[in-house]
Amino acid sequence: MISSNVSSIVSHQTWMNNNAHNVANVNTDKFVPQNTTISETENGGTKANTSMSSSNGSEKSQTDLSKELTDQMIVEKATQTNVQAIRTQDEMYGSLLDIRG
């Protein structure tokens, strides 16, 4: 169970790294941002999939800050949820060990 949460945190970290790259290049001429999607793996984990956006031919950066900032909030909430799930599982395992001890 914890491995699924860790997998999700790693996937969301990749998403945040790509997001930061896009934001850092908001003033770079002809910059085409990366898109990130999260998908489920066969073993119940997740993985981040990165692809380039389609260029619209603009001379300016094609980074959409409103999308990037919204994505950052999604990543933050998902990471918080997974960390809390890991903490809860850790507390449950600790309680079980205390009972057995």
Residue, then its C-alpha position, 0 to 999 in steps of 0.5 A: m500500500i505504501s508503495s502506491n503512495v510513494s509511486s504517486i509522490v514520485s510521479h507528481q514530483t516529475w509533474m512539478n519538475n516539468n511545471a517548474h521548467n515551463v514556468a522558468n521559460v515563460n520569457t524564453d522566445k519560441f519556448v514550447p512547454q511540456n505536458t505531464t499526465i499521470s497514469e496507472t501502472e499494472n502493479g497499482g502504482t502511477k507513472a508520469n508521462t511527459s510530452m511536448s505541447s503542440s507549437n502554435g508558431s508563436e515567437k513568444s513563449q507558449t507557457d500558459l501561467s494560469k494552467e501552470l499555477t493551477d497544476q501546481m496546486i493539484v500537485e501540492k494537494a495530491t502530494q499532501t494526500n499521499v504523505q498523510a496516507i503514509r503517515t496514517q499507515d505508519e501509525m497503524y503499523g506502529s500500533l499493531l507492533d505495540i499490541r503484539g509487543 
